[in-house]
Structure formats: C-alpha cells, structure tokens
Amino acid sequence: MKKIMSTAAAALAALQITGQLAYAETVGPVTDDLGVVRVNKDKPIVIGGLLAMSGPDSSLGIDEFRGAELGFADAENMIAGHPIRFTVEDGQCNAEGGQTAATKLASDRSIVVVVGSSCSSEARAGAPILWSAGLTAVSPGASAPSLTFPDRPEGLKGFLRTMYNDTFASKVAARYAFNGMKAKTAATVHDGSPVAEQVVKAFTEDFTALGGSVTTAEAVGPNDTDFRPMLAGMARKKPDIIFMPLFGSAAAYVVRQAAEVPELKGVPKLGTDGLFNPAFLEASGDASVGFRIIGVDSSPNILGEKYKVFLDKYQAKYGEGPLTGFHTYGYDAAGIVKASIEKVAVTDAEGNTYIGKKALHDALMATKDFDGLSGKITCSENGDCGTAAFAIFEYTSSDPASFKPGTNPIKIYQEPAK
C-alpha cells in the first residue's frame, strides 16, 4: 500500500510543481498542451486498456473487453484511416493491479487514450498515473461517486466513464427497499473499497430520507472469511433487509454464513452488479437462491434492435452470451473514443496522423447525445457520461451453468432510464 500511495502522491506532486500534466509540444502541424502522438502512415492508432482480466472479478473486465472489441470491430477496426491496435493490461480489480497496469500503459508513448478501469480501486490508483502522462481514461466499469464529483483531485481530471455513477443506483436500491419491499429497517455491510463505502453512504442517506432506519452498519475486509460474530449481532437488531455491495469471495461468505443464522435466513439480501456473474453462484452455492441485485436492465426490449444485433455478434464471436451487464459500457467507451479521435486527428499530405492529447480529452468530455448501445450518452463537466435503466434481479438457481440475465437472475423490479 505504501508503494501505491507514494506513486500516486509523486504524480500529484509533479502536477503541483509543473502546473501541467505532461508537456506542451508541437509535432508536425499540431501543438498540444499535453503532448502529441504521431501515427505514421499505415501504422496503427494504439488504444490502451486497463481492465480486470484475471482474479475473482475477471468476468467484469472480460465482458468490458469484449464489448470494446466488438465496438472497434463495428468500426471495421479503423480510426482516421489507420488500423486500431487495442493493447490491454490486467488491473485485477484492485489498487495494486491498477497501479502496475497504469504504469505500463503510461510508459508507452504510442498510446493515445485508455479504455478503463474496470473497478473503482483500479481507477483510484491508476488514473492519476495515466493523467500524469496526458492519457485520458474512459471507464466502462468504475462507478464510485467520488471519482467524478464533487471535488475530485487533479489526478482524476483525466477520468470519465460510460458506466453510470453509483449514486444513481443507490437511490434505486433505497426506493426498492422502502417502497417496493416495504422495509422499514436495513442493515448495511461494505468492504472498505471506495465504491462499496460510498454506495452504502448514499443508500443510507436515501433510505433514511424516505423514512427508514439503519439498524446495523458493518465494515469487513475483502479477504475476511468468518462473518458469524458480525451476523449474530446483526440478527439481534432484526433488519427487514440487508444491503451488501460486496465483491467476490467476501459476498459469498456473508451469504452462506447468513443462511446459518435462523433470524437472517429469510431476510432479503440486496447486492450490486459486481455480483452479476456466474462466479458468485459457484462461490455461494445454494445460499445464492433468492439473492437480489441492483443492476442495469440490458434486455433487448429495453435497449432495442441495435442491442439484439450486438447480442448475435457477441454469441457468434465468443461462443456464449454476455458474462455481466458491463459489455454495453465497453462498447460505448470504444464508440466515444473513436468519435473523439476522428474529431481531433490531423493528417498531413504524406498520410501521417497527429493526435493532441489535450484536444482528445476535451473532445471526449464534450460528448453529447452520442447514440450508444446503453442509450444516449452526454458527458457532464465532471465526466459522468453513463445512462442506465435500472432493475432489481433475483437468483432462482445456484447452478453457474444456468446464469443468464433475465432468466437467472430474473428481473423482479424495473426503474426507468434517467
């Protein structure tokens, strides 16, 4: 952890000293405050990726990667007359991986922009390193509210996302708990990660504003395995619902061990879309049946004909359906990256192309009414670009092979797009 903090601190210190992120530079016909990438004739435009490709949350990153890959394929793998090379580093959905991956990407001066991160912890550690090299990060999965507002640090000014801000999901979760389930009391559990802690905070504020009360607020470690004492204390307060935006094994342990507590066995448990994958079913077993998730409804009847065509392409290329709900955000990240590069790219008479990094960042941030797979995309001044139709899903089987969004888990509650 000290290494991560010192690297991020060094990047931010450099910003304070220099007053700029990279350096002003003139290359060919282009001058840019963050530097210019020259792409020689017939050479590829290089786009980086910082995605969780291994570990317990790899289904998120793989699904995002596939969405982005299909997005570039729909552009015939060409941007501004050049082929696309999409080079991805594995962030592993944690701070250490985000730092390592970002450092590798930042050292490659051929990269013009990065699709990533998958997770908020990766973004926290990696985005300042990328931005210190003048690289904008377009995230298809990092949803922690503090990554974009209200007063994000300078190192995150190069971060934006096609993924929605979890503040919006938390409001839906609170409305569902209080109005949909008639819950008056709730217990909450987070794992100390940036996204989970902030989601619990937002849920608590919204749930109490509606008239509910939080009986127990717990924090656990992501690598903890024995939650029985915590659950025993929680049971004594008799909550109507347990809100637990956890990830990976910690969520599975909580769900399995809660099933051992008679007072909690029948209490509804609500998580977030990090558990929208077959790995959760495998890890939690029979205790997963009845578990509910707040997530994005990416069913064809919501997203329309364009999404139906996309699903056919996904199945044909990968031999299976989407792994999570994050593929749409990967696809849309690729889409706004392509559109923005084409807005700012300058090609000389010899066929060489020049891309200013600051110009590209500004074009991405100015995205408005982009026709994305997830809906119309317009970026706020803080980099929130995502849109979503939220729903509550419930697992009906613990068999990982039965995982299929809309069937297992099945949709039980719908919120309109915002």
Secondary structure, DSSP 8 states (H G I E B T S, - for coil): -HHHHHHHHHHHHHHHHHSSSS--EEETTEEETT-EEEE-TT--EEEEEEE--SSTTHHHHHHHHHHHHHHHHHTTTEETTEEEEEEEEE-TTSHHHHHHHHHHHHT-TTEEEEEE-SSHHHHHHHHHHHHHTT--EEESS---GGGTSSS--GGGTTEEESS--HHHHHHHHHHIIIIIS---EEEEEE-S-HHHHHHHHHHHHHHHHHT-EEEEEEE--TT----HHHHHHHHHT--SEEE----HHHHHHHHHHHTTSHHHHTS-EEEEGGG-SHHHHHHHGGGGTT-EEEEE---HHHH-HHHHHHHHHHHHHHSS--SSS-HHHHHHHHHHHHHHHHHH-EE-TTS-EEEEHHHHHHHHHT--SEE-SSSEE---TTSB-----EEEEE-----GGG-BTTTBSEEEEE----
